[in-house]
């Protein structure tokens, strides 16, 4: 009978004969939530300390893959371990609004279903469509996280567009602007003509091509100062082939051996040329509008699409006899990964963050040891980025996101002071221009902020900053930031910079960067490759039919083809515990993971071994066995348990060591040695009269032998030593399950609840609030304290 949501599962009925992930993982999560186990108690100070970690907020656009599952498996293991150690523990959930990605998804959906663009709807109605999509589809990730067993405090879940976080974003922008850190400037940006917005480097991939059409915007020719071929051209000019533009010869350190050694300079459409243009005071001629159509060029090119112009310019040079030859000299040109559009460098006024001082502080925090990055081989990347940091373009010409709180006074070219409200901005503008407020007409900036800006203040915006809340005082700064190394700069560095600048504190003490999960062929998981695997498909098993998702239909088809290639018979049911254990077992510092789903099946078999061991022990102890309140096991040195105590490995984030120790303990020591030797006396017969052969066979995963009902269970046997042995057996299993619980929370809870309980309150209601086993020295020998 299914357990009602939030109610405790029936643990009095007999254990099923074999392990079933679906049976074990049912009902426990909603009961944990209802019992409040994921919520920290901050009513009074905790001498054990505080552990706080915020989730790397996943994009609201789609669903998690195995790479995200690794992130959450590691983070939940750490969270549960700290909670079991008695610390005030908070793992804070949240979701990112993902400005570009979300807008693209909704625009495609709108065009596919209604044949309309966002411009057909208008800004307000389009934003309503995005919110509608978010409310319908945006909770898929939270559902996945719960299925993964993630012990997040859901009452604190934050969305970056929530009022609380939006207020923090606005306040951060205004404070940084008032401090002179944020400024507005017209510079070259990476422009997507499809998105009509600048994009950051993280939204690009690199391909090779040539861009002959940009010569229409040339304003100079550069040669090397030491090139003997061009020394006679100092102070000279050249005539542009298609107009009357006279272009100077400038001397720059260009590559003498590249082509002819003479390089055309297009300051308004190339980042390197932009710097040359500034140094030589060249003309910045913009030849593209926001949609990729040619402007400020002579006929017949005026109004052409940029790629049509490429062919036309080449043909015109041939017609004029000015085309010499074509060679394979590829240039590096970025492509937007969202729109698949070639990115154009374009001169646009944008908002920027001056990162020089903040970048130095972030770099020094690691150099001086105040911030620890693990593993430390990432230091080189950290210092390379921050020591050479450029100013950060934070404005995006999108509709979905945090609208910039800047207002422009009509008929005045300068923007007014920023305002927390339009009325606030109007008052400031009236004072600046010395007029009454009724004479001021304002227009708010149409742009929104880069999504990384709101993510950069996530560690403190989730606690109500800039207000001095109790949560902010207790949980900020956080303890740890755990994430993939691929966003070390784009997110981690910006959190450090923004935290130091706006709060004066580092947002966390340590950064642990895990490896990237790749498929069985070593390829990074990508929707374009069709090798993205939903962790729920591994947990529950799946045929070749993909479940409903937010993927584009083309990406769905690629994913189907990828699964058919790698898993022609589908993916078998593995369960959450096996998936988590496998991900932790195969991660290591500095090495990417080639994850074959078939490996996870081995840990499903491990769960079955645990099941059989506890089932055997329970039947051996007997249904009427009640552990003595005064039972002590300090006089027993359990070396096999001691080897599995994994506190030092948790502290070092050495997850393969943790999983190996637990695996070896359960299989090769507790099952194969300890449980056997516990019941064996001379002659090969257990003290309670059970022959050892059925016991050994029982512990094998392929064979389960029913017990003879005529034999007396160990816990009810009056033979000398039986009671103490029963207590030790029960306590050893308790300890083994406690060691296992942070990684395998469901099977750990299920088996813990089934073991005989004391009548007092010493046995906790859930294994996840049990004290984690710790070692001590006792009379010169190693012991484990079993609570």
RAWOQUI-V421622 format. One line per field, one symbol per residue. phi: phi as a letter, one per 40 degrees, with the letter a starting at -180 (. if undefined). psi: psi as a letter, one per 20 degrees, with the letter a starting at -180 (. if undefined). A space follows every 50 residues. Layout:
phi = ???
psi = ???
//
This chain:
phi = .dcddgccccbccccdcbcbdcccccgccccdcccgcccccbcacbccgb bbabcccccccabcbcccccdcccccdccccccccgccbbbccaaccfdc cccccccccccccbgbcccccgccccccccccccccbcccccccccccgc cccccbdbbcbcdccccccccccccccccgccabacacbcbbcccfacbc cccbbbbbabbcccccbcbabbbcdbcccbccccgcbbcccbacccbccb bbccccccfcgbbcbbdcaacccdcccccbfccbbcbbccbgccbfbccc ccgccdcccdccccccccccgbccabbcbcbcbcbcccbgcccbcacaca cbbcbdccccccccccdcgcbbbbccccddcdcccccbcbcbcbcbcbbc iccccbbbccgbccccdcbcbccccccccccccfbccccbbbbcdccbcd dcccccbdcbccbgdcccccdcccbbcccabbacccbdccbccccccccc ccbgbccacbbbbccccbcccgcccacccgbcbcdcccccgacccccdac ccdcccccccccccccbcbgbccbgcdccccccccccacgbcbcccdccc dccccccccddccccccccccgcccbcccbcbbccbcbcccdcccbdccc ccfcccccccccccccccbcccbcccccbbbdggbcccgccccdcccccc ccabbccccccccdcbcccdgcccccccdccccdcdccccdccbcccccd cccccdbccccccccbccbcccdbcacbfgbcbbcbc
psi = pqpqpiqqqojhqqpqhqpoggggjphgghggghikhipqokhqqohiap pppqqooqqihcrqahghhgghgghhggghghghijqoppoprrqpimfg ggggghgggghghikqrhhhhrgghghhhghggghgiijgghgghhhijo mqnhijpqpijqgghhghgghgggghghijhprpqorpropohgilqqrr hijqrprpaqmhhiiijqjrpqrphjohhjhijpjrrqpqhjakpppqpq ormrohiociippqpnhikpgghghggghjlrpoopjpaijjqprkqrqj ipiqqhhhhghggghhhghijjpfrprnmqqopqppigikqpppppoqpr pqpojgghhgggghhghijhppppqiiihggghgghikqrqooiqpmrho aopplqqppqjphqqrqqqhrhgghgghhghgjlrqhiippqpqpirrqp hhghhhjghhhijjqjqnrgghhgipqrgqopaqiikgghgghhggghgg ghijqpirhqoporrppraijjpppphhikjppphhhhgiqqaipqrpaj qqhghggghghghhghmhjapqphqgggggggghhiqqpjpronophhhh hhihhghhggghghgggghghqijpoqqhjpqjijponhhhhhiojghhg hjknhhhghgggghgggiggghgghghhjpaqikpqhjjpqhghgghhip iipppqqpiiqpqgijqjqpigghhggggghgggghhghhghgmhghggg hghhqpqqhajhpqhqhijqpppqqrpoljrprpoo.
//
